[in-house]
Amino acid sequence: MTDFASLGLNPQLQRACEAVGYTSATPIQEQAIPMMLQGHDVLGIAQTGTGKTAAYALPLLMRIKYAQGKNPRALILAPTRELVMQIHEVMVGLAQFTDLRLLALYGGLGPKTQIQTLEAGVDILVSTPGRFLELYRKDAIVVKELKFLILDEADKMMDMGFMPQIREILEKIPYKKRQNGLFSATFPEKVENLSHEFLEFPLRIEVTPQATPASQVTQYVFQAENLKTKINALEYFLQQPQFERVMIFCRSKDAVNQVEKYLTRKVLPEDQVRVIHSNKGQNTRINAMQQFREGLVKVLVTTDVASRGIDIPKVSHVINFDVPLIYEDYVHRIGRTGRAEQVGESITFITLAEQYHWAKIEEIIQQKIEIAPLPEGILIEETPFLEQQDMLRAVDDQRKREDPDFKGAFHEKKWVIKARASGKKVPTRKAVTKAGPKGGAKLDPKPAPRNNRPGKNAKFRPGGTTNKKKR
């Protein structure tokens, strides 16, 4: 391993690395730092937890050197508030022996304080795309002196719908003599297309194949028949003594809330479970993350908002309560454990409807992991009829995606297909009467306006009719 002194960093940054506990450079840092110090555009791909933030933060701090003027000279964009706060925290630690001024910009808080800080003078901005554009439109950010741009987790930004904002930002900031960097754990085609738009002759640094899980994470996959069985399995695992600090990932905010409600009611004390999702207030999210990071809370239940780049030490286990539909997120989820050369375990529950998605994840991670039955002692619940129907319908939809000619058990009726083929409007189920399509689909009549309905004790209303004579 290379030490930071040999990478060309100044004494202040070398002291900061020692102060924050960086003893030697990781492979991504070893390759990216010299290239960025020479002024090259860099495209960095490495497993999560390998030090990508310091790989661009150190050369950025080195090249900006000292505080100067009022306008920002570097911009780092990240997809979530949590990741923005973490990058800012890392950079503050690395800049502690310099006079550089750093500011984190994110939503969930009023912009007044952030605007005041900008007016006082800032050298480096770390921001979400939305808040950056909001303050730019208020003329609070002057971009003419921006010389450095970093996109972190660009694939997640696109998955979250930030692509229009990113393009708008790229149009507004200067492009001449600007150094750029893109760092991510995955590199799908859409990110590659974006890199062609704003990177000039980039040097590609790929420490590990993209979308490869960290080697120190042991992965387990269990077949779960239904939602209740998943809950039973969750209770079983959380009662094991080796599950010390656990992150539970769910697909939706509703699922997160349901899991939290069950755990605090039957499994763990209320003060040992915290929740993070986009509907939670900013202070709630910050406090939950901080308590979990400090080990004051045993379980953090979250959506994929906390799967990217969040550095929490000593997470013993990651449990995927649901299989992610954005398959690259699986790599990021399990990357929350096994960080900084520590070992960790991930557990994934899979229903019948999720087996299709798991097969796609196996293709991406280039690994085949056997789906095992749940351990003895976990109660396997009988699947309710409606849940079973939903899973079968999902399986049909998945097979139709692969084979358009596949009909399945839930295909549309012939008369619906014919009607659509001929360009006729097909009424919804609620609008079709029991008579069905044979005599022509009849729509439910619209209810009469309230003031025109005759009633036993109806009173005369202007423009209406009643069962009494008009006076």
Secondary structure by P-SEA (a helix, b strand, c coil): ccccccccccaaaaaaaaaaccccccccccccaaaaaabbbbbbbbccccccccaaaaaaaaaacccccccccbbbbbccaaaaaaaaaaaaaaaccccbbbbbbbccccaaaaaaaaaacccbbbbcaaaaaaaaaacccccccccbbbbcaaaaaaaacaaaaaaaaaaccccccbbbbbbcccccaaaaaaaaacccccccccccccccccccbbbbbbbbccaaaaaaaaaaaaacccccbbbbbbccaaaaaaaaaaaaaccccccccccccccccaaaaaaaaaaaaaccccbbbbcccccccccccccccccccccccccaaaaaaacccccccccbbbbbbbcccaaaaaaaaaaaacbbbbbcccccccccccccaaaaaaaaaaaaaaaaaacccccccccccaaaaaaaaaccccccccccccccccccccccccccccccccccccccccccccccccc
